[in-house]
């Protein structure tokens, strides 16, 4: 497509391509080379503002400032037309360790531009790597404060040493999403943070909070709850103890989605479970809970849950896999999920004994209508075939309406053995066998993945995965 209109650009050159095509080309060149986008924007008056906008609005990726040249370039580019160009910056990622050696005048120039960033919505601040806390670097702390008071700021990710989270007390922006990630070498498992230190101005606007290795101290007498927070993600680097747990239910009364992982097993598991059950009693119903089976048990949560996603074992459970599945029945009784997703990471958690332990009492499964079971480890064909037989037996008494099974992955030594696996473990045959053996089952999805190790000169060794899937719906006609 071409345009009949010919428009001269700043350099006197003419363009004959349709503007829509040129805009599309510029959009794609940005991901390859910002220099190309900049050069194209200077060829035509119509393309110029579009190119500037593309160079400053990077959507989810954000503009990254992590080196002294990038600071110099950013300040010079914005300074040419600060009001208009600063107003186009919506997402900014700043990594500050290099700022210690940055000339103060350059940092002050960057801080002076912040007040004109009237559409900045997303900010990532990495303030780790300092020999001392940021307050010992006045230009840096001034830059941080300038950013944290922008009224348009809605999403903040802060990566810092724990003492540097004091920056949050200066934040007046009313944000909706907050992610706090401390640096590993500065973790102190005995240090707790009061809830009031985390985004105090956002008590009525924060909807999502992610905390990694930051134990909270919550005083129900003095702390103001975050009344609109619906999504909470917590990872703690110490196991829960017999001490009184944080009153998460008081702090986040409107919670709908919870993701929680602890490190290492607990001592005196029964006491830990009882204490947490009391602390979390304010939550009576949740939409989703993502947790390891072991953590779900010691969490003691007794809230009706629409969708429960369990990993068995979890990423930080330690060597407790041999006793994992016995925790499933009490967790199901406590949480009464409608949909249960089990991701089993080790063979020992899915052998015949483990499955019989998990499905021993049909009454424990009374609330579950949909089960998704993913065996997420390498297995032999013989083991997978035996698992199908075991599952057929133990699921017979469970009143499921929908079942999803995934075997990921069956190992073979050579490609010629792939078809042999699908002949003996075909998704169609497994689905038919399951649905014929369970009168309540209305729908089943079976996925079988076969993995073979291949080698080539360019990529070295890698797993090639071949996947087949089958969906079977029971004929409901009378």
C-alpha positions as CSV (number, residue, x, y, z in Angstrom):
1,X,0.0,0.0,0.0
2,X,1.3,3.5,-0.8
3,X,0.1,7.0,-0.2
4,X,-0.5,9.5,-2.9
5,X,0.5,12.3,-0.6
6,X,4.1,13.2,-0.4
7,X,5.3,14.9,2.8
8,X,8.7,16.3,3.3
9,X,10.5,15.5,6.5
10,X,12.8,17.8,8.5
11,X,15.7,16.8,6.2
12,X,13.8,17.6,3.0
13,X,13.4,13.9,2.1
14,X,10.0,12.6,0.9
15,X,8.0,9.7,2.2
16,X,5.6,7.7,0.1
17,X,4.7,4.8,2.4
18,X,1.4,5.1,4.2
19,X,1.8,6.5,7.7
20,X,0.1,3.5,9.2
21,X,2.7,1.2,7.8
22,X,5.5,3.5,8.9
23,X,4.0,3.6,12.4
24,X,3.9,-0.2,12.4
25,X,7.5,-0.5,11.3
26,X,8.6,1.9,14.1
27,X,6.7,0.0,16.7
28,X,8.6,-3.2,15.8
29,X,12.0,-1.6,15.4
30,X,11.8,-0.3,19.0
31,X,12.2,-3.8,20.4
32,X,15.3,-4.3,18.2
33,X,17.1,-1.0,18.3
34,X,16.0,2.3,19.9
35,X,18.5,4.0,17.7
36,X,16.6,2.8,14.6
37,X,13.4,4.1,16.0
38,X,15.0,7.5,16.8
39,X,16.4,7.7,13.2
40,X,13.1,6.9,11.7
41,X,11.3,9.6,13.8
42,X,13.7,12.2,12.4
43,X,12.7,11.5,8.8
44,X,9.3,13.1,8.9
45,X,7.3,15.6,10.9
46,X,4.4,13.1,11.3
47,X,6.6,10.4,12.6
48,X,8.6,12.6,15.0
49,X,6.1,12.7,17.9
50,X,5.2,9.0,17.4
51,X,8.8,8.1,17.6
52,X,9.3,10.1,20.8
53,X,6.3,8.4,22.4
54,X,7.7,5.0,21.5
55,X,11.1,5.7,22.9
56,X,9.5,6.8,26.3
57,X,6.6,4.5,26.7
58,X,7.8,0.9,26.9
59,X,4.6,-0.5,28.5
60,X,5.4,-3.5,30.8
61,X,9.2,-3.5,30.0
62,X,9.8,0.1,31.3
63,X,12.8,2.3,30.6
64,X,15.9,0.9,32.3
65,X,18.4,3.3,33.9
66,X,21.4,1.3,35.3
67,X,24.6,2.9,34.0
68,X,26.1,6.4,34.1
69,X,25.8,6.7,30.2
70,X,22.1,5.7,30.5
71,X,21.5,8.4,33.1
72,X,23.3,11.0,30.9
73,X,21.3,9.9,27.8
74,X,18.0,9.9,29.6
75,X,18.5,13.3,31.2
76,X,19.7,14.9,27.9
77,X,16.8,13.4,26.0
78,X,14.1,14.6,28.5
79,X,15.8,17.9,29.0
80,X,15.2,18.9,25.3
81,X,11.5,19.2,25.9
82,X,11.0,18.3,29.6
83,X,7.3,19.0,30.1
84,X,6.2,17.0,27.0
85,X,8.7,14.2,27.2
86,X,8.6,13.6,30.9
87,X,4.8,13.4,30.6
88,X,5.3,10.3,28.3
89,X,7.2,8.3,30.8
90,X,4.9,5.6,32.3
91,X,7.2,2.9,33.4
92,X,10.7,3.3,34.9
93,X,13.2,0.8,36.1
94,X,16.1,2.3,38.1
95,X,19.1,0.3,39.4
96,X,21.0,2.5,41.8
97,X,24.3,0.8,42.9
98,X,26.1,2.6,40.1
99,X,24.6,5.9,41.4
100,X,27.2,6.0,44.2
101,X,29.9,7.0,41.6
102,X,27.6,9.2,39.6
103,X,28.3,12.9,39.7
104,X,25.9,14.6,42.1
105,X,25.0,17.3,39.5
106,X,23.7,14.6,37.2
107,X,21.6,12.9,39.9
108,X,20.2,16.3,40.8
109,X,19.3,17.0,37.2
110,X,17.5,13.6,37.0
111,X,15.6,14.3,40.3
112,X,14.6,17.8,39.0
113,X,12.8,16.1,36.0
114,X,10.7,13.8,38.2
115,X,8.1,16.3,39.0
116,X,7.2,16.6,35.3
117,X,6.6,12.8,35.1
118,X,2.9,13.3,35.4
119,X,1.9,9.9,33.9
120,X,4.4,7.6,35.7
121,X,2.5,4.6,36.9
122,X,5.1,1.8,37.3
123,X,8.4,2.1,39.1
124,X,11.1,-0.5,39.9
125,X,13.8,0.7,42.3
126,X,16.9,-1.4,43.0
127,X,18.7,0.4,45.8
128,X,21.0,-2.4,47.0
129,X,24.7,-2.6,46.8
130,X,25.5,0.5,48.9
131,X,28.3,0.4,51.5
132,X,25.9,2.4,53.7
133,X,22.2,3.2,53.7
134,X,20.9,5.6,51.0
135,X,20.4,8.5,53.5
136,X,24.2,8.9,53.4
137,X,23.9,9.8,49.7
138,X,21.7,12.9,49.7
139,X,21.1,13.1,45.9
140,X,20.0,9.5,45.8
141,X,17.6,9.8,48.7
142,X,16.2,13.0,47.2
143,X,15.6,11.1,43.9
144,X,13.8,8.3,45.7
145,X,11.6,10.7,47.6
146,X,10.7,12.6,44.5
147,X,9.6,9.4,42.8
148,X,7.7,8.0,45.8
149,X,5.5,11.1,46.1
150,X,4.2,11.2,42.5
151,X,0.4,11.0,42.7
152,X,0.2,9.0,39.5
153,X,2.3,6.1,40.8
154,X,0.3,2.9,41.1
155,X,2.7,0.0,41.0
156,X,6.0,-0.2,42.9
157,X,8.7,-2.9,43.1
158,X,11.4,-2.2,45.7
159,X,14.6,-4.3,45.8
160,X,16.8,-3.3,48.7
161,X,18.6,-4.2,51.9
162,X,16.2,-4.4,54.8
163,X,17.3,-1.2,56.5
164,X,16.7,0.7,53.2
165,X,13.0,-0.1,53.3
166,X,12.7,3.0,55.5
167,X,12.3,4.7,52.1
168,X,8.7,3.6,52.2
169,X,7.9,6.0,55.1
170,X,8.4,8.9,52.6
171,X,5.9,7.5,50.1
172,X,2.7,9.5,49.8
173,X,1.6,8.0,46.5
174,X,-1.5,5.8,46.8
175,X,-0.4,2.7,45.1
176,X,-2.4,-0.5,44.2
177,X,0.5,-3.0,43.8
178,X,3.6,-3.3,46.0
179,X,6.4,-5.9,45.7
180,X,9.2,-5.9,48.3
181,X,12.3,-8.0,47.6
182,X,15.2,-7.7,50.0
183,X,18.7,-8.7,48.9
184,X,19.8,-12.2,50.0
185,X,23.0,-11.3,51.7
186,X,21.2,-8.9,54.0
187,X,18.4,-11.2,55.2
188,X,17.9,-11.2,58.9
189,X,15.2,-13.9,59.9
190,X,14.9,-12.3,63.4
191,X,14.0,-8.8,62.0
192,X,10.3,-8.0,61.7
193,X,8.6,-5.1,60.0
194,X,5.5,-3.4,61.4
195,X,2.6,-3.3,58.9
196,X,2.4,0.5,59.4
197,X,5.9,0.8,57.8
198,X,4.6,-0.6,54.5
199,X,2.8,1.9,52.3
200,X,0.8,3.6,55.1
201,X,-0.7,6.1,52.6
202,X,-2.2,3.2,50.6
203,X,-4.3,1.5,53.2
204,X,-7.4,2.1,51.2
205,X,-5.9,1.6,47.7
206,X,-3.5,-1.3,47.9
207,X,-4.9,-4.4,46.2
208,X,-1.8,-6.7,45.8
209,X,1.2,-7.2,48.1
210,X,4.2,-9.4,47.6
211,X,6.6,-9.9,50.5
212,X,9.8,-12.0,50.2
213,X,11.6,-12.8,53.5
214,X,9.9,-10.0,55.3
215,X,8.2,-11.2,58.5
216,X,5.4,-8.8,59.5
217,X,4.5,-7.7,63.0
218,X,0.8,-6.8,63.1
219,X,-0.7,-5.1,66.1
220,X,-4.5,-5.3,65.9
221,X,-4.9,-2.4,68.4
222,X,-2.9,0.1,66.4
223,X,-2.5,-1.1,62.8
224,X,-4.9,0.2,60.2
225,X,-6.0,-2.8,57.9
226,X,-5.6,-2.7,54.2
227,X,-9.3,-2.9,53.4
228,X,-9.0,-3.4,49.6
229,X,-6.1,-5.8,49.4
230,X,-7.3,-9.0,47.6
231,X,-4.0,-10.7,46.6
232,X,-1.2,-11.6,49.0
233,X,2.0,-13.4,48.1
234,X,4.4,-14.3,51.0
235,X,7.7,-16.2,51.0
236,X,9.5,-16.6,54.4
237,X,13.0,-17.8,54.9
238,X,12.3,-19.2,58.3
239,X,9.7,-21.9,59.2
240,X,6.7,-20.8,61.3
241,X,7.3,-21.3,65.0
242,X,5.2,-21.8,68.1
243,X,5.1,-18.0,68.7
244,X,1.9,-16.1,67.8
245,X,1.8,-15.8,64.0
246,X,1.1,-12.5,62.2
247,X,-2.5,-11.6,62.2
248,X,-2.8,-11.6,58.4
249,X,-6.6,-11.9,58.5
250,X,-6.8,-8.7,60.6
251,X,-4.5,-6.8,58.3
252,X,-6.1,-8.0,55.0
253,X,-9.7,-8.7,55.7
254,X,-10.8,-8.6,52.0
255,X,-8.3,-11.2,50.8
256,X,-9.3,-13.4,48.0
257,X,-6.0,-14.9,46.6
258,X,-3.2,-16.2,48.9
259,X,0.2,-17.6,47.8
260,X,2.4,-18.7,50.7
261,X,5.7,-20.7,51.0
262,X,7.8,-21.3,54.0
263,X,11.4,-22.6,54.2
264,X,12.2,-25.8,56.1
265,X,10.0,-28.1,58.3
266,X,8.7,-26.9,61.6
267,X,9.2,-28.3,65.1
268,X,6.1,-29.1,67.1
269,X,3.9,-29.1,64.0
270,X,0.7,-29.6,65.9
271,X,1.1,-26.4,68.0
272,X,2.1,-24.4,64.9
273,X,-1.0,-25.5,63.1
274,X,-3.3,-24.7,66.0
275,X,-1.9,-21.2,66.5
276,X,-2.2,-20.3,62.8
277,X,-5.7,-21.6,62.6
278,X,-6.7,-19.2,65.3
279,X,-4.8,-16.2,63.8
280,X,-6.4,-16.8,60.4
281,X,-9.9,-17.5,61.5
282,X,-11.1,-14.1,60.1
283,X,-10.8,-15.5,56.6
284,X,-13.9,-17.6,56.0
285,X,-13.9,-17.9,52.2
286,X,-11.1,-17.4,49.6
287,X,-11.1,-17.6,45.8
288,X,-7.6,-19.2,45.4
289,X,-4.9,-20.5,47.6
290,X,-1.4,-21.5,46.2
291,X,0.7,-23.3,48.7
292,X,2.6,-26.6,49.3
293,X,0.7,-29.4,50.9
294,X,3.0,-29.3,53.9
295,X,2.5,-25.6,54.3
296,X,-1.2,-25.9,53.8
297,X,-1.3,-28.3,56.8
298,X,0.8,-26.2,59.1
299,X,-1.0,-23.0,58.0
300,X,-4.1,-24.5,59.6
301,X,-6.3,-22.3,57.3
302,X,-10.0,-23.2,57.7
303,X,-11.6,-21.1,54.9
304,X,-13.8,-22.5,52.2
305,X,-11.7,-22.2,49.0
306,X,-12.9,-22.2,45.5
307,X,-9.6,-23.2,43.9
308,X,-6.8,-24.9,45.9
309,X,-3.4,-25.3,44.2
310,X,-1.0,-27.6,46.1
311,X,2.6,-28.6,45.3
312,X,3.8,-31.9,46.7
313,X,6.4,-31.3,48.0
314,X,6.8,-27.5,47.8
315,X,10.0,-25.7,46.7
316,X,11.3,-25.2,50.2
317,X,9.8,-28.1,52.2
318,X,13.1,-30.0,52.7
319,X,13.2,-33.7,53.0
320,X,9.6,-34.4,54.1
321,X,8.4,-35.9,50.8
322,X,8.0,-39.4,52.3
323,X,5.2,-38.2,54.6
324,X,3.5,-35.6,52.4
325,X,0.3,-37.2,51.2
326,X,-1.0,-38.0,54.6
327,X,-1.6,-34.3,55.2
328,X,-4.0,-34.1,52.2
329,X,-7.2,-35.4,53.9
330,X,-7.2,-32.9,56.8
331,X,-6.4,-30.0,54.5
332,X,-9.4,-30.9,52.3
333,X,-11.7,-31.1,55.3
334,X,-10.4,-27.7,56.5
335,X,-10.5,-25.8,53.2
336,X,-13.3,-27.6,51.3
337,X,-12.1,-26.7,47.8
338,X,-14.4,-27.1,44.8
339,X,-11.4,-27.3,42.4
340,X,-8.2,-29.0,43.5
341,X,-4.9,-28.9,41.5
342,X,-2.2,-31.2,42.7
343,X,1.3,-30.8,41.2
344,X,3.3,-33.8,42.4
345,X,7.1,-33.2,42.1
346,X,8.5,-36.5,43.3
347,X,7.7,-40.1,42.5
348,X,7.6,-41.1,46.2
349,X,4.5,-38.8,46.6
350,X,2.5,-40.6,43.9
351,X,3.2,-44.3,44.4
352,X,0.5,-46.7,45.4
353,X,0.9,-46.3,49.1
354,X,0.9,-42.5,48.9
355,X,-2.2,-42.4,46.7
356,X,-4.1,-44.8,49.0
357,X,-3.2,-42.6,51.9
358,X,-4.5,-39.5,50.1
359,X,-7.8,-41.0,48.9
360,X,-8.5,-43.3,51.8
361,X,-11.8,-41.7,52.8
362,X,-14.2,-40.5,50.2
363,X,-15.9,-38.2,52.7
364,X,-12.7,-36.1,52.9
365,X,-13.3,-35.3,49.2
366,X,-16.9,-34.4,49.5
367,X,-16.4,-30.8,48.4
368,X,-14.1,-31.5,45.4
369,X,-15.8,-31.5,42.0
370,X,-12.8,-31.0,39.8
371,X,-9.4,-32.6,40.3
372,X,-6.3,-31.7,38.2
373,X,-3.4,-34.1,39.0
374,X,0.0,-33.4,37.3
375,X,2.8,-35.9,37.9
376,X,5.6,-33.5,37.3
377,X,8.7,-35.7,37.3
378,X,10.5,-38.1,35.0
379,X,9.1,-41.6,35.1
380,X,9.4,-44.9,33.3
381,X,6.6,-46.4,31.2
382,X,6.2,-49.2,33.7
383,X,5.8,-46.8,36.5
384,X,3.3,-44.6,34.6
385,X,1.2,-47.7,33.7
386,X,1.1,-48.8,37.3
387,X,0.1,-45.3,38.3
388,X,-2.9,-45.5,35.9
389,X,-4.0,-48.7,37.6
390,X,-3.6,-47.2,41.1
391,X,-5.5,-44.0,40.2
392,X,-8.3,-46.0,38.7
393,X,-8.7,-47.9,42.0
394,X,-8.4,-45.0,44.5
395,X,-10.5,-42.5,42.5
396,X,-13.4,-44.9,42.2
397,X,-15.2,-43.8,45.3
398,X,-14.4,-40.0,44.9
399,X,-17.4,-38.1,43.6
400,X,-15.6,-36.1,40.9
401,X,-17.3,-34.5,37.9
402,X,-14.1,-33.5,36.1
403,X,-10.7,-35.1,36.1
404,X,-7.5,-33.8,34.5
405,X,-4.4,-36.1,34.4
406,X,-1.0,-35.2,33.1
407,X,2.1,-37.4,33.0
408,X,5.2,-35.2,32.6
409,X,7.3,-37.0,31.5
410,X,7.8,-40.6,30.5
411,X,11.5,-41.1,29.6
412,X,12.7,-43.1,26.6
413,X,16.2,-43.6,25.3
414,X,15.6,-43.3,21.6
415,X,13.0,-41.7,19.4
416,X,11.8,-45.1,18.1
417,X,10.4,-45.8,21.6
418,X,8.1,-42.8,21.6
419,X,5.3,-44.6,19.7
420,X,5.6,-47.6,22.0
421,X,4.8,-45.3,24.9
422,X,1.7,-43.9,23.2
423,X,0.6,-47.4,22.2
424,X,0.7,-48.6,25.8
425,X,-0.2,-45.4,27.5
426,X,-2.4,-43.7,25.0
427,X,-4.4,-40.7,26.4
428,X,-7.5,-42.0,24.6
429,X,-7.3,-45.4,26.4
430,X,-6.5,-43.9,29.8
431,X,-9.5,-41.6,29.5
432,X,-11.9,-44.3,28.4
433,X,-10.7,-46.5,31.2
434,X,-11.2,-43.8,33.8
435,X,-14.6,-42.6,32.7
436,X,-16.0,-46.2,32.5
437,X,-14.8,-47.0,36.0
438,X,-16.3,-43.9,37.7
439,X,-20.0,-43.4,37.4
440,X,-19.9,-39.7,38.6
441,X,-17.2,-38.7,36.2
442,X,-18.5,-36.5,33.4
443,X,-15.4,-35.3,31.7
444,X,-11.7,-36.3,31.7
445,X,-8.6,-34.7,30.1
446,X,-5.5,-36.9,29.8
447,X,-2.1,-35.5,28.7
448,X,0.9,-37.7,28.2
449,X,4.4,-36.2,27.6
450,X,7.3,-38.3,26.4
451,X,10.8,-37.1,26.8
452,X,13.9,-38.3,24.8
453,X,17.4,-36.9,25.3
454,X,18.9,-35.6,22.1
455,X,22.3,-34.2,21.2
456,X,23.4,-31.9,18.4
457,X,26.5,-29.7,17.8
458,X,24.7,-26.4,18.2
459,X,22.6,-26.9,21.3
460,X,24.3,-29.8,23.0
461,X,22.1,-32.1,25.1
462,X,18.5,-31.2,25.5
463,X,15.2,-32.9,26.2
464,X,12.8,-33.2,23.2
465,X,9.2,-33.4,24.5
466,X,6.4,-35.0,22.5
467,X,2.9,-34.4,23.9
468,X,-0.5,-35.9,23.1
469,X,-3.8,-35.0,24.7
470,X,-7.3,-36.4,24.7
471,X,-10.6,-35.1,26.1
472,X,-13.4,-37.5,26.8
473,X,-16.9,-36.3,27.8
474,X,-19.5,-38.9,29.0
475,X,-22.6,-39.2,26.8
476,X,-25.3,-37.7,28.9
477,X,-28.1,-38.6,26.6
478,X,-30.8,-40.9,28.3
